[in-house]
Amino acid sequence: MFKSAYQRSVHNVDRLTARPWWSLEETTYLPFFSKLERNWKKIRDEAMAILKIQDKTVGFQDEAETLVQKGDWKQFDLFVR
């Protein structure tokens, strides 16, 4: 039994409503995302430096979920599990 047809998860949170997007103020992550927004250029520059690494065991990896039909897509996992 799910609380909402749009929020089909075993990890439902009572205070959240089923909708595609919440404002930052409605989450507990406002400080975190504000810091990301302030530092996006630094994060981009660090990612571009990692992308240039030739060692395939570190850095960006090929897209893992086979969602790409054409092109060369890479991913860099910041958080895993």
N, C-alpha and C positions, 0 to 999 in steps of 0.2 A: 504494500500500500504506500503510495507516494503522496506527499502533501499537495503537490501541484503537478499537473501534466507537463509543465514547462521546467520543472526542477526535479528531474528524476535522478536522485542521488541518494546513496546511503548515508551521506554526510550533510544532511539538510541543516540549515541554521534558521531558527524560528524568526529572528528579526529581519531576515532577508526576504524580499519578495521576488517572485519569478519575473524577471525582466532582463533584457539583453545587456543593460549597462547601468552602473551606479555612478553617481558623482563621487569625487574624491572625499568630499565631506561626509558622505554616507558610509564610508569604509573606515577602517582603523589604520589605513595605509597612507594618509595624507602626508606625513613627514617623509616617508620613504620615497613616494613618487615625486614629491617636490624636489628632493635632493637629486633624483634621476633627471628631472627636467632641467635643473640648474647645471648639471654636469654632462649633458648629452654630447657635447663636442669632444670632451676628454674621453668619454666612453667610445665614441666613434673612432677616434684616433688610435686608441688602444686596440680596438677590434681590427682596424686596418693593418696595424703592425703585426698582429697575430696571423692575419690572413696571408701575410707574405712568408711565413715560416714554411719551409719546404718539407719538414719532417711530418709525415702523414699520421704519426702516432700522437701528435699534440696539435692543439689549435683547432681550426675549423675542420669538420668532417663532412663527407658527402651526406646529403639529406637522407634521413634514415627511414622515413615512412613511405617511400616510393610514391609521393604525391606529385612529383614533377613529370610532365610528359615531354618537355624539351628544355634545353638550356642546362647550365651548370649551377646547381643550387648547393650551397653549403650551410651548415649550421654549427653554432658554438653553444653548447649547453651551459648556461649559467647555474641553473639549479636542476638537479636530477633526483627524482623520487623524494 
